[in-house]
Amino acid sequence: NYERLEFVEAIEALAQIEGLDVPYEQRSQKSEAAIKRQKNLLEVMNMAEAFYRQQLRVAEDKDRAIAYLQKRGISGDDAKKFGIGFAPESWNALFAELRKHDIPEDELLEAGLLSESENHRRYDRFRDRIMFPIRNRKGETIGFGGRILDQGEPKYLNSPETPIFRKGE
């Protein structure tokens, strides 16, 4: 209950702590490859959240973001508590940062952090937005909601459907 885990997830967590392998029946819905893929995507999302939080403190245009939050009654403590961040007005700030960590482009695209143009150019999905992490029951970041600072469309932009984020859930 403390970790907010489902039964099978609790068994897996306890087995990992004890260094044991969990035997799975053939009918298991998730393959080891799918589990690894999900863990990789969750790690990428954690890195993106850390980047956005950092940008709220260090980005050139952070003052606009901070002023917007203050105008909405959100303090620095609130931003910290809820993991609120800022996506700078750049086409590739997050992309460039995560590439430093050797994260494959396709993984960033699959995580919903990048968009792809018709001519196959990839760029940050979220730009010039206040960023709100979307979390699962365990508190893991599985997606983002972004609110544009000034005028523009869409006013709110959420992560697309991904292997770890299903909007209906």
Short mmCIF file of the C-alpha atoms (twelve columns), coordinates in Angstrom:
data_MODEL
# 
_entry.id   MODEL 
# 
loop_
_atom_site.group_PDB 
_atom_site.id 
_atom_site.type_symbol 
_atom_site.label_atom_id 
_atom_site.label_alt_id 
_atom_site.label_comp_id 
_atom_site.label_asym_id 
_atom_site.label_seq_id 
_atom_site.Cartn_x 
_atom_site.Cartn_y 
_atom_site.Cartn_z 
_atom_site.pdbx_PDB_model_num 
ATOM 1   C CA . ASN A 1   0.000  0.000   0.000   1 
ATOM 2   C CA . TYR A 2   2.831  2.397   0.871   1 
ATOM 3   C CA . GLU A 3   4.386  1.981   -2.587  1 
ATOM 4   C CA . ARG A 4   0.934  1.922   -4.250  1 
ATOM 5   C CA . LEU A 5   1.762  -1.286  -6.085  1 
ATOM 6   C CA . GLU A 6   -0.575 -3.803  -7.624  1 
ATOM 7   C CA . PHE A 7   -0.151 -7.387  -6.370  1 
ATOM 8   C CA . VAL A 8   2.117  -8.590  -9.186  1 
ATOM 9   C CA . GLU A 9   4.183  -5.402  -9.015  1 
ATOM 10  C CA . ALA A 10  4.633  -5.951  -5.250  1 
ATOM 11  C CA . ILE A 11  5.865  -9.510  -5.857  1 
ATOM 12  C CA . GLU A 12  8.320  -8.240  -8.488  1 
ATOM 13  C CA . ALA A 13  9.602  -5.492  -6.175  1 
ATOM 14  C CA . LEU A 14  10.106 -7.895  -3.261  1 
ATOM 15  C CA . ALA A 15  11.850 -10.407 -5.524  1 
ATOM 16  C CA . GLN A 16  14.193 -7.705  -6.793  1 
ATOM 17  C CA . ILE A 17  15.077 -6.673  -3.232  1 
ATOM 18  C CA . GLU A 18  15.905 -10.281 -2.359  1 
ATOM 19  C CA . GLY A 19  17.720 -10.927 -5.645  1 
ATOM 20  C CA . LEU A 20  15.241 -13.561 -6.782  1 
ATOM 21  C CA . ASP A 21  13.715 -14.232 -10.179 1 
ATOM 22  C CA . VAL A 22  9.947  -14.289 -10.441 1 
ATOM 23  C CA . PRO A 23  8.750  -17.300 -12.405 1 
ATOM 24  C CA . TYR A 24  6.168  -16.252 -14.955 1 
ATOM 25  C CA . GLU A 25  3.581  -18.457 -16.552 1 
ATOM 26  C CA . GLN A 26  3.516  -18.607 -20.328 1 
ATOM 27  C CA . ARG A 27  0.284  -16.664 -20.406 1 
ATOM 28  C CA . SER A 28  1.919  -13.587 -18.860 1 
ATOM 29  C CA . GLN A 29  0.792  -10.544 -20.784 1 
ATOM 30  C CA . LYS A 30  4.118  -8.716  -20.587 1 
ATOM 31  C CA . SER A 31  7.277  -10.143 -22.062 1 
ATOM 32  C CA . GLU A 32  10.652 -9.367  -20.545 1 
ATOM 33  C CA . ALA A 33  11.343 -7.122  -23.539 1 
ATOM 34  C CA . ALA A 34  8.118  -5.187  -22.889 1 
ATOM 35  C CA . ILE A 35  8.974  -4.808  -19.199 1 
ATOM 36  C CA . LYS A 36  12.466 -3.537  -20.070 1 
ATOM 37  C CA . ARG A 37  11.004 -1.142  -22.638 1 
ATOM 38  C CA . GLN A 38  8.582  0.210   -20.027 1 
ATOM 39  C CA . LYS A 39  11.384 0.713   -17.485 1 
ATOM 40  C CA . ASN A 40  13.474 2.535   -20.095 1 
ATOM 41  C CA . LEU A 41  10.578 4.845   -20.957 1 
ATOM 42  C CA . LEU A 42  9.937  5.584   -17.274 1 
ATOM 43  C CA . GLU A 43  13.607 6.491   -16.836 1 
ATOM 44  C CA . VAL A 44  13.450 8.800   -19.861 1 
ATOM 45  C CA . MET A 45  10.372 10.483  -18.402 1 
ATOM 46  C CA . ASN A 46  12.180 10.988  -15.074 1 
ATOM 47  C CA . MET A 47  15.063 12.606  -16.921 1 
ATOM 48  C CA . ALA A 48  12.656 14.867  -18.823 1 
ATOM 49  C CA . GLU A 49  10.915 15.893  -15.603 1 
ATOM 50  C CA . ALA A 50  14.282 16.745  -14.006 1 
ATOM 51  C CA . PHE A 51  15.187 18.800  -17.090 1 
ATOM 52  C CA . TYR A 52  11.916 20.762  -17.014 1 
ATOM 53  C CA . ARG A 53  12.256 21.419  -13.277 1 
ATOM 54  C CA . GLN A 54  15.810 22.635  -13.787 1 
ATOM 55  C CA . GLN A 55  14.727 24.929  -16.625 1 
ATOM 56  C CA . LEU A 56  12.305 26.695  -14.287 1 
ATOM 57  C CA . ARG A 57  15.415 27.736  -12.332 1 
ATOM 58  C CA . VAL A 58  18.009 28.350  -15.056 1 
ATOM 59  C CA . ALA A 59  16.429 29.023  -18.469 1 
ATOM 60  C CA . GLU A 60  16.972 32.440  -20.043 1 
ATOM 61  C CA . ASP A 61  13.236 33.088  -20.119 1 
ATOM 62  C CA . LYS A 62  12.501 31.548  -16.694 1 
ATOM 63  C CA . ASP A 63  11.319 34.913  -15.328 1 
ATOM 64  C CA . ARG A 64  8.251  34.830  -17.604 1 
ATOM 65  C CA . ALA A 65  7.417  31.332  -16.375 1 
ATOM 66  C CA . ILE A 66  7.910  32.238  -12.712 1 
ATOM 67  C CA . ALA A 67  5.807  35.393  -13.113 1 
ATOM 68  C CA . TYR A 68  3.038  33.336  -14.741 1 
ATOM 69  C CA . LEU A 69  3.045  30.825  -11.872 1 
ATOM 70  C CA . GLN A 70  3.042  33.580  -9.250  1 
ATOM 71  C CA . LYS A 71  0.144  35.301  -11.032 1 
ATOM 72  C CA . ARG A 72  -1.746 31.996  -10.729 1 
ATOM 73  C CA . GLY A 73  -0.958 31.757  -7.004  1 
ATOM 74  C CA . ILE A 74  1.600  28.953  -7.319  1 
ATOM 75  C CA . SER A 75  4.592  29.388  -5.012  1 
ATOM 76  C CA . GLY A 76  8.057  27.938  -5.381  1 
ATOM 77  C CA . ASP A 77  7.175  25.356  -2.727  1 
ATOM 78  C CA . ASP A 78  4.068  24.374  -4.700  1 
ATOM 79  C CA . ALA A 79  6.116  24.008  -7.874  1 
ATOM 80  C CA . LYS A 80  8.630  21.824  -6.073  1 
ATOM 81  C CA . LYS A 81  5.949  19.714  -4.369  1 
ATOM 82  C CA . PHE A 82  4.128  18.975  -7.622  1 
ATOM 83  C CA . GLY A 83  7.179  18.751  -9.901  1 
ATOM 84  C CA . ILE A 84  6.155  21.739  -12.005 1 
ATOM 85  C CA . GLY A 85  8.713  22.774  -14.583 1 
ATOM 86  C CA . PHE A 86  9.231  24.829  -17.697 1 
ATOM 87  C CA . ALA A 87  9.854  23.876  -21.320 1 
ATOM 88  C CA . PRO A 88  11.909 26.697  -22.832 1 
ATOM 89  C CA . GLU A 89  11.009 28.307  -26.143 1 
ATOM 90  C CA . SER A 90  13.403 26.123  -28.116 1 
ATOM 91  C CA . TRP A 91  12.905 23.533  -30.811 1 
ATOM 92  C CA . ASN A 92  15.470 21.155  -29.332 1 
ATOM 93  C CA . ALA A 93  16.454 21.998  -25.734 1 
ATOM 94  C CA . LEU A 94  15.154 18.742  -24.238 1 
ATOM 95  C CA . PHE A 95  16.226 16.743  -27.285 1 
ATOM 96  C CA . ALA A 96  19.805 18.040  -27.037 1 
ATOM 97  C CA . GLU A 97  19.983 17.424  -23.280 1 
ATOM 98  C CA . LEU A 98  18.731 13.842  -23.438 1 
ATOM 99  C CA . ARG A 99  20.972 13.030  -26.402 1 
ATOM 100 C CA . LYS A 100 23.931 13.831  -24.119 1 
ATOM 101 C CA . HIS A 101 22.843 10.757  -22.141 1 
ATOM 102 C CA . ASP A 102 22.806 8.584   -25.270 1 
ATOM 103 C CA . ILE A 103 19.028 8.221   -25.288 1 
ATOM 104 C CA . PRO A 104 18.048 7.007   -28.772 1 
ATOM 105 C CA . GLU A 105 15.861 9.382   -30.801 1 
ATOM 106 C CA . ASP A 106 13.302 6.653   -31.382 1 
ATOM 107 C CA . GLU A 107 12.909 6.190   -27.621 1 
ATOM 108 C CA . LEU A 108 12.283 9.927   -27.170 1 
ATOM 109 C CA . LEU A 109 9.702  9.801   -29.936 1 
ATOM 110 C CA . GLU A 110 8.068  6.717   -28.411 1 
ATOM 111 C CA . ALA A 111 7.936  8.460   -24.999 1 
ATOM 112 C CA . GLY A 112 6.015  11.328  -26.616 1 
ATOM 113 C CA . LEU A 113 8.720  13.894  -25.871 1 
ATOM 114 C CA . LEU A 114 9.465  14.586  -29.532 1 
ATOM 115 C CA . SER A 115 7.266  15.292  -32.512 1 
ATOM 116 C CA . GLU A 116 8.122  14.564  -36.116 1 
ATOM 117 C CA . SER A 117 7.408  16.825  -39.080 1 
ATOM 118 C CA . GLU A 118 6.228  15.633  -42.485 1 
ATOM 119 C CA . ASN A 119 9.809  15.760  -43.730 1 
ATOM 120 C CA . HIS A 120 10.867 13.592  -40.741 1 
ATOM 121 C CA . ARG A 121 12.596 16.325  -38.717 1 
ATOM 122 C CA . ARG A 122 12.273 15.710  -34.992 1 
ATOM 123 C CA . TYR A 123 11.792 18.468  -32.424 1 
ATOM 124 C CA . ASP A 124 10.664 18.991  -28.823 1 
ATOM 125 C CA . ARG A 125 6.914  18.456  -28.496 1 
ATOM 126 C CA . PHE A 126 6.675  20.914  -25.589 1 
ATOM 127 C CA . ARG A 127 8.000  24.444  -26.100 1 
ATOM 128 C CA . ASP A 128 7.412  27.631  -24.078 1 
ATOM 129 C CA . ARG A 129 5.098  25.885  -21.640 1 
ATOM 130 C CA . ILE A 130 4.627  25.387  -17.924 1 
ATOM 131 C CA . MET A 131 5.061  21.643  -17.489 1 
ATOM 132 C CA . PHE A 132 3.014  19.448  -15.177 1 
ATOM 133 C CA . PRO A 133 4.062  15.819  -14.737 1 
ATOM 134 C CA . ILE A 134 1.315  13.227  -15.098 1 
ATOM 135 C CA . ARG A 135 1.907  10.355  -12.700 1 
ATOM 136 C CA . ASN A 136 0.637  6.817   -12.309 1 
ATOM 137 C CA . ARG A 137 -0.555 5.333   -8.991  1 
ATOM 138 C CA . LYS A 138 3.035  4.574   -8.005  1 
ATOM 139 C CA . GLY A 139 4.023  8.213   -8.482  1 
ATOM 140 C CA . GLU A 140 6.081  7.560   -11.624 1 
ATOM 141 C CA . THR A 141 6.015  10.216  -14.320 1 
ATOM 142 C CA . ILE A 142 4.285  8.724   -17.353 1 
ATOM 143 C CA . GLY A 143 3.440  11.862  -19.316 1 
ATOM 144 C CA . PHE A 144 3.181  15.626  -19.219 1 
ATOM 145 C CA . GLY A 145 0.629  18.366  -19.531 1 
ATOM 146 C CA . GLY A 146 1.904  21.683  -20.805 1 
ATOM 147 C CA . ARG A 147 0.203  25.093  -20.532 1 
ATOM 148 C CA . ILE A 148 1.357  27.745  -23.004 1 
ATOM 149 C CA . LEU A 149 2.585  30.940  -21.336 1 
ATOM 150 C CA . ASP A 150 1.263  33.559  -23.705 1 
ATOM 151 C CA . GLN A 151 -1.079 33.369  -26.662 1 
ATOM 152 C CA . GLY A 152 -0.984 30.323  -28.874 1 
ATOM 153 C CA . GLU A 153 -2.656 27.088  -29.730 1 
ATOM 154 C CA . PRO A 154 -3.201 24.691  -28.290 1 
ATOM 155 C CA . LYS A 155 -3.474 26.358  -24.914 1 
ATOM 156 C CA . TYR A 156 -3.011 22.965  -23.208 1 
ATOM 157 C CA . LEU A 157 -0.958 20.154  -24.713 1 
ATOM 158 C CA . ASN A 158 -0.728 16.676  -23.202 1 
ATOM 159 C CA . SER A 159 1.575  13.799  -23.970 1 
ATOM 160 C CA . PRO A 160 0.277  11.499  -26.692 1 
ATOM 161 C CA . GLU A 161 -0.675 7.888   -26.072 1 
ATOM 162 C CA . THR A 162 2.461  5.865   -25.368 1 
ATOM 163 C CA . PRO A 163 3.232  2.379   -24.026 1 
ATOM 164 C CA . ILE A 164 3.287  3.871   -20.499 1 
ATOM 165 C CA . PHE A 165 0.598  6.579   -20.837 1 
ATOM 166 C CA . ARG A 166 -2.959 5.761   -21.820 1 
ATOM 167 C CA . LYS A 167 -5.171 8.820   -21.606 1 
ATOM 168 C CA . GLY A 168 -8.258 6.758   -20.800 1 
ATOM 169 C CA . GLU A 169 -6.581 5.343   -17.708 1 
# 
